[in-house]
Amino acid sequence: MEMDTSKGISRKGFITKGALATFGALLGSKIVFGEHLPADLAPIGLANVELPDALKGKHPGLIVLNDKPWNMETPPHLLDDEVTPADRFFVRNNGQMPPAPQVSTWTLTISGESVVKKTVLSLAELKTKFKVYTYQLMLECGGNGRKEFDPPAQGLQWGLGAIGCARWTGVRLKDVLAYAGVKSDAVYIGFLGKDTHLSGETGKAVISRGIPVKKALEDETLIAWAMNGQDIPLSNGYPLRLVVGGWPGSVSGKWLSELMVRNKVHDGAKMSGHSYRMPRFPVAPGTTVPDDMLDIIESMPVKSIITYPATGATFARSRVLELRGHAWAGDLLVSAVDVSIDFGATWQRSVLSPPANRLAWQRWKASIRFPEQGYYEIWARATDSKGIAQPMVVPGWNPGGYLNNATHRIAVMVTA
């Protein structure tokens, strides 16, 4: 068991009714006395739940949040690699994954009011007509950390594991847009994928979000077909997906089949209402916020995680603990990561590495000595290049439970 005393039992107590219902559905039975199940424990019976073929390659340590649709998160200690392996990359679905596609017949259509010429490209043409690029890019669900909000916010109750930073290969979106031609009145680029709606209704979009033209034209915004030098796993978007680093992962459309050059803010599925939108002003927890007072989320906030050790670890006092983790800051750089073992009374500056390229996360390391035996919490706090640091408490309650970037804390025991 991984017991995170900062983000599990001490704050939330026991598992939510929504999570109980999900686990019960996966197990095919009510979980008797489930209200007593600690928040950070999943029923061991889930180890025997049959995963679909598209998910069987995932690491067994990933946590299944639900199965309709399938969503899985990665515990922080499984994110210790500098480049996230495909089997440890989180899975975020809004609908049902498509069946394994026929790559030879896969096409990408560029359409919309502000495209000069409607264009259809095969996957083979994408790979041969344009220069190929590889970037390591950070993807994070906008709702990562949602389970920390109180009162609870609607949506998947993510812990800290809806993140990953893989190496993506493909062509730049801006090169494909230049090939099709973009009119001067273009405002937004929307996308459509091949996933299917949970209702089963044919032709109903599951998610169709987008990004402003300025973001679309950045060098690192890719139409990708490879992840870490291999085909992207089906659960992560095979055979083609958008990868838009630094912004909520919902704009990085999977199973990409169409791009729409719009002369207005894209109005597809999950672009309106409370979806991926934040209140324009601070609100009291539990407040109902009108749709017209919500703004679309763009760059993600500064954040860090501790990837070694796992919370709950035990160490001898004589040992120097080589602490490590990652930090990121949306469109910005991280300027510093500080760690504390005395509940924030003092802070120690870590050694921070530069990103592999723009919009990749940054590795940090720190050597920690413990003055005596006992229980400790290790806190990590990142600061971005504008001087904004992670808050110590969950910030900015909002109806969608987005953008929680509170300081990561783990618990360790130190023996004599």
Secondary structure, 3 states (H helix, E strand, C coil): CCCCCCCCHHHHCECCHHHHHHHHHHHCCCCCCHHHCECCCCCHHHHHCCCCHHHCCCCCCCEEEEECCEEEECCHHHHCCCCCCHHHCCECCCCECCCCCCHHHCEEEEECCCECCCEEEEHHHHHHHCCEEEEEEEEECCCCCHHHCCCCCCCCCCCCCCEEEEEEEEEEHHHHHHHHCECCCCCEEEEEECCECCCCCCCCCCCCCEEEHHHHCCCCCEEEEEECCEECCHHHCCCCEEECCCCEHHHCCCCEEEEEEECCCCCCCCCCCCCCEEECCCCCCCCCCCHHHEEECCCCCCEEEEEECCCCEEEECCCCEEEEEEEEECCECEEEEEEECCCCCCCEECEECCCCCCCCCEEEEEEECCCCCEEEEEEEEEEECCCCECCCCCCCCCCCCCCCCCCEEEEEEEEC
